[in-house]
């Protein structure tokens, strides 16, 4: 069996209704694009239909916290590439990194860390991941060296030298 990819990628077009009066993607909408892309990618790459799992098992993942760095503006009707990857997991939690690039993947527009908790909507309680999910997580996780979002965010910024400060 082929190894499943750890970095998932999709393309999205930025829509007018998601932008502010300056034609920039509204800050609050970045999370929508990241989460929607991740949902689509899980289905496409891993055949995981999170909505079917919720309907049939009452299990899902909810965002427990998020952090977003806005590096470059994203404009109305711009096509972007959204990459996501699992960078950390535990028996009840996931940390997913999402990156938004220009269409050529040369300019990083935004980076986010999304913390998810595995939740049972029938019992209204946090629940442990199944062995099947933990096996998938072990296979696809790609840890990052940074231990905080601020460190990771800084790692994407150009390094300043003494002469450019």
N, C-alpha and C positions, 0 to 999 in steps of 0.2 A: 504494500500500500504506500502511495506517495505521502510524504510528510505534508501536513497542512501548513499553509503560510502563517507567519506570525504578524506580518504587516499586511493589513487589508486596505484596499484602495478603491475609490470610486470618484466619479466626476459629477459635479452639480453645477447648475446655472443659478446665479444669484437673482432672485426675483424682485421686481419693483416694490411689492407690498412689504418686503422685508428690509427696506432701506429708509434712511432718514432723509430730510430735505436736501442734504448735500450729496445725495446719491451714493452714500456709503452704507454698507451693511450695518444695520443697527446693532449696537453692542449686545443687546439682549437676545438677538436672533442667532448669534454664533452657536450657542448651545443647541438650539433647535437643529441647525445644520449638522453639527457634530453627532448628536444623538440619532437623528434620522439616518445619517450615513452609516453609523455603526449598526443600527437595526437592519438596514438593507444588506450590509456586508456580512453579517452573521448568517443571514439566510443564503446569500449567494455563495460564500466560501465554505461554510460549515454545515449548511442545511439545518440551521437552528431557527425555527420560527417561534420567536419569543411570545407572540400573541396566542399561538396555539397552545403553548406550554401554560400560559396563564389560564386560558379557557379550560383546558383539560385537567391540569394538575393544581391550579390555584397558586402557582409559583412564578415569581418574576424577580426582576432586579429594579430597585429604585435608586435614583441618584441621592446620595447622602451628603455630598458636597462637590463643589466644582471650583476650579480656578482657571481663568483665561488670561492670556497675554495677547494684546492686540499689537502686532508688530508693524504691519503695513495696511493701508486701507484696502478694502474690498468693495468693488463698485457694482452698481446695477447692471445686470445682464452679463457680468463677467463669469467665465467658466473657471471653476476652481477644482483642484484635486484634494480630496480629503483622505488622509491616511489615519488609521487607528491601529493601536496595538495594546495588548495586555502587558503591563509592565510589572504588576505585582498582584498576588492573590493570596487569600487565606481561606479557611473553611467557610467563612460567611461573607467575605468582602472581595471586591475587585477594584483595581486601579487601572484605568484605561487612559492612555495618552492619545490625543487627537491633534493632528497637524493639518492646517489648511494652507495649500500652496497655490501659486498662480498656475495657469494651464500647462506651462512647460516645466513645472517643478523646479524653477530656478529661484523664485522669491517666496520665502516663507512669510505668510500673511498673519498667521495666528497659531498658537499652541495652547492646548488645554489639558488639564488633568481632571478626570471624572471619576469620583469614588462612587461605587455602587454597593448596595447591601442586598443580599439574597433574602427575599421576603415572601412569606406565605400569606396570601390575602384571605384565606379561609380561617386561619387561626389568628391573623393580625399580629404575627410575630416574625422576627428574624429567624431564618432557617439555614442549616448547614447545607452546603453544596453536596450533591450526590457524588458517588465515586466516579461515575461516568464524566461529570463535569470536571472534577478535579484532575482526571486523566487528560482531558482535553487541555485544561489550563497548563499542566506540566509540559505538554507537547508544544504549545504555541507561545508561552510567555517569553518576552524579550525584555529582561530587566535593563534599566538605565543606571548609570553610575550615580546620578544625582539622587540625593536623599530627600530633598525638598523641591517644591515647585519653583521657588525663587532660584535655586541653583540651576535647575533645568532650563528655566527661562533665560538666565544669563548665558548659558552655554550656546544658545542660538544667536546671541548678539555678537556683532563684530568686536573683536578685541581692540581696545584702545591702547595706544602707545603713549608714552610720556609727551611726545611731540604733538599729539592730536588732542590732548585733554584741554 
